[in-house]
Amino acid sequence: MNIENASFLEYDKKNIRSLQQMALEFVFNNVNLSKIVFCGGIADYLNLREYYDITINDIDFLFENELDLKPMTNKLATRRYSSQFYKTKNGEALVNIFNAGEGSINIDSFPSDFSNLTYTQSSLLGKMVWHVSFEFSKKNHNNEIHLNTSKVRGSNYQWKRLYKHSKKASLYNNVTFLEEKNLIHTIKKNIL
């Protein structure tokens, strides 16, 4: 899964929408990147971009110390919510809304213990960032499928949530399968 750090700069500029690029630049300029680990869609994008076109919608990352987020949270309103979908140290998620022009994007951050993660480093828009690993993300998506069925969720069932995890799990599982069968070359690589 290791890709040369700079090989995807042009790919990132072309394939990450402008609002998301602006929000990422804001994070890059206001948070010490050595203190956060990207998760969610950003991690999926980084883990799978070599093989698949992945869309980034919002920005999700993990942190250990809320004080490390002060340069960002001092500039954006911060709301605290109960974390419905991710296990966090205190059960909370912090949500910031990044506004640009007529658009906005959520920057969601989750207090976490990094010792429980497997993470790696990749280049994102030319910056080196930490993100949860391919194996960690694959396991997470595969584990979420059975937790999000209508039978388990009952009245809280959301088909979009089940679909998202099923789709992402299949992408990770396909790459793993093709690597195991020595057929990974059959996927068209996203290299410029």
C-alpha positions as CSV (number, residue, x, y, z in Angstrom):
1,M,0.0,0.0,0.0
2,N,3.0,2.4,0.2
3,I,3.0,5.0,-2.5
4,E,5.7,7.5,-3.0
5,N,4.8,10.6,-0.9
6,A,4.6,13.2,-3.8
7,S,3.1,10.9,-6.5
8,F,-0.5,11.9,-5.8
9,L,-0.2,15.7,-5.4
10,E,-1.7,16.4,-8.8
11,Y,-4.2,13.6,-8.4
12,D,-5.3,15.1,-5.1
13,K,-5.7,18.6,-6.6
14,K,-7.8,17.1,-9.4
15,N,-9.9,14.7,-7.4
16,I,-10.6,16.5,-4.1
17,R,-13.4,19.0,-4.5
18,S,-12.4,22.7,-3.9
19,L,-14.5,23.2,-0.7
20,Q,-12.9,20.1,0.8
21,Q,-9.4,21.3,-0.3
22,M,-10.0,24.7,1.4
23,A,-11.2,22.9,4.6
24,L,-8.1,20.7,4.5
25,E,-5.8,23.7,4.0
26,F,-7.5,25.3,7.0
27,V,-6.8,22.2,9.1
28,F,-3.2,22.0,7.8
29,N,-2.7,25.7,8.8
30,N,-4.4,25.5,12.2
31,V,-3.7,22.1,13.7
32,N,-0.3,20.5,14.3
33,L,-0.6,17.5,11.9
34,S,1.7,15.4,14.1
35,K,-1.1,15.5,16.8
36,I,-4.0,14.2,14.8
37,V,-4.8,11.0,12.9
38,F,-7.3,11.2,10.0
39,C,-10.1,8.6,9.9
40,G,-13.3,8.1,8.1
41,G,-13.5,9.3,4.5
42,I,-10.1,10.9,4.4
43,A,-8.5,7.6,5.6
44,D,-10.5,5.7,3.0
45,Y,-9.4,8.1,0.3
46,L,-5.7,7.8,1.3
47,N,-5.9,4.0,1.7
48,L,-7.7,3.3,-1.5
49,R,-6.8,6.2,-3.9
50,E,-4.2,4.1,-5.7
51,Y,-7.0,1.8,-7.0
52,Y,-10.4,3.6,-6.7
53,D,-11.9,7.0,-7.0
54,I,-13.1,7.9,-3.5
55,T,-15.1,11.0,-2.7
56,I,-14.2,13.0,0.4
57,N,-17.3,14.6,1.9
58,D,-16.4,15.8,5.4
59,I,-13.2,15.8,7.4
60,D,-12.9,13.3,10.3
61,F,-9.9,13.0,12.6
62,L,-8.8,11.6,16.0
63,F,-6.9,13.5,18.6
64,E,-5.6,12.8,22.1
65,N,-5.4,16.3,23.6
66,E,-8.2,18.8,23.0
67,L,-5.7,21.6,23.7
68,D,-3.9,20.7,20.4
69,L,-7.0,21.8,18.5
70,K,-7.2,25.3,20.1
71,P,-5.8,27.2,17.0
72,M,-8.7,25.7,15.0
73,T,-11.4,25.8,17.6
74,N,-10.6,29.4,18.4
75,K,-11.5,30.3,14.8
76,L,-14.5,28.1,14.3
77,A,-17.5,27.5,16.5
78,T,-17.2,24.2,18.3
79,R,-20.2,22.0,19.2
80,R,-20.1,18.9,21.4
81,Y,-22.3,16.0,20.5
82,S,-22.6,12.5,21.8
83,S,-20.7,10.3,19.4
84,Q,-23.3,8.0,17.9
85,F,-21.0,6.0,15.5
86,Y,-17.5,6.1,16.9
87,K,-16.2,5.0,20.3
88,T,-14.4,7.9,21.9
89,K,-12.5,8.4,25.1
90,N,-15.4,10.4,26.6
91,G,-18.3,9.5,24.3
92,E,-18.2,12.9,22.6
93,A,-17.5,14.2,19.2
94,L,-16.4,17.8,18.5
95,V,-18.0,19.3,15.3
96,N,-16.7,22.5,13.7
97,I,-18.3,24.0,10.6
98,F,-15.9,25.4,8.0
99,N,-17.6,28.0,5.8
100,A,-16.4,29.1,2.4
101,G,-18.5,31.1,0.1
102,E,-22.0,29.6,0.0
103,G,-20.7,26.1,1.1
104,S,-19.8,24.5,4.4
105,I,-18.2,21.3,5.5
106,N,-18.1,19.5,8.8
107,I,-14.8,19.0,10.5
108,D,-15.5,16.2,13.0
109,S,-12.9,15.3,15.6
110,F,-13.0,12.5,18.1
111,P,-11.0,12.1,21.3
112,S,-9.1,8.9,21.1
113,D,-6.2,6.9,22.6
114,F,-3.7,6.5,19.8
115,S,-2.2,3.4,21.4
116,N,-5.3,1.5,20.3
117,L,-4.9,2.4,16.6
118,T,-2.8,1.3,13.8
119,Y,-1.9,4.3,11.7
120,T,0.4,5.3,8.9
121,Q,1.6,8.4,7.1
122,S,0.8,9.5,3.6
123,S,0.9,12.7,1.5
124,L,-2.3,14.5,1.2
125,L,-2.3,17.6,-1.0
126,G,1.4,17.7,-0.6
127,K,1.4,17.6,3.3
128,M,2.4,14.5,5.2
129,V,-0.5,13.4,7.4
130,W,-1.2,10.5,9.8
131,H,-4.2,8.4,9.0
132,V,-5.6,5.0,10.2
133,S,-4.1,2.2,8.3
134,F,-5.5,0.1,5.5
135,E,-6.0,-2.9,7.8
136,F,-7.6,-0.8,10.6
137,S,-10.1,0.8,8.1
138,K,-10.9,-2.6,6.5
139,K,-11.6,-4.2,9.8
140,N,-13.7,-1.2,10.9
141,H,-15.9,-1.2,7.8
142,N,-16.3,-5.0,7.9
143,N,-17.2,-4.9,11.6
144,E,-19.8,-2.2,11.1
145,I,-21.9,-4.1,8.6
146,H,-23.5,-6.4,11.1
147,L,-24.0,-3.6,13.6
148,N,-26.0,-1.5,11.1
149,T,-28.6,-4.0,9.8
150,S,-32.3,-3.3,10.2
151,K,-32.6,-6.2,12.6
152,V,-29.9,-4.8,14.9
153,R,-30.7,-1.1,14.6
154,G,-34.5,-1.4,14.7
155,S,-36.1,2.0,14.5
156,N,-32.7,3.6,14.3
157,Y,-31.9,1.8,11.0
158,Q,-30.3,4.0,8.3
159,W,-29.9,2.2,5.0
160,K,-27.3,4.8,3.9
161,R,-25.1,3.9,6.8
162,L,-25.2,0.2,6.1
163,Y,-24.6,0.8,2.4
164,K,-21.6,3.0,3.1
165,H,-19.9,0.4,5.2
166,S,-20.8,-2.4,2.9
167,K,-19.4,-0.5,-0.1
168,K,-16.2,0.5,1.6
169,A,-15.7,-3.0,3.1
170,S,-16.0,-4.5,-0.4
171,L,-13.4,-2.1,-1.8
172,Y,-10.9,-3.0,0.9
173,N,-11.7,-6.7,0.7
174,N,-11.3,-6.7,-3.1
175,V,-7.8,-5.1,-2.9
176,T,-6.8,-7.7,-0.2
177,F,-8.2,-10.6,-2.3
178,L,-6.4,-9.5,-5.4
179,E,-3.1,-9.0,-3.5
180,E,-3.4,-12.5,-2.0
181,K,-4.1,-14.0,-5.4
182,N,-1.3,-12.0,-7.0
183,L,-3.8,-10.3,-9.3
184,I,-3.6,-6.7,-8.0
185,H,-2.3,-5.7,-11.4
186,T,-5.8,-6.2,-12.8
187,I,-7.0,-3.0,-11.2
188,K,-6.3,0.1,-13.2
189,K,-4.1,2.2,-11.0
190,N,-4.8,5.9,-10.4
191,I,-1.4,7.1,-11.3
192,L,-1.0,10.3,-13.3
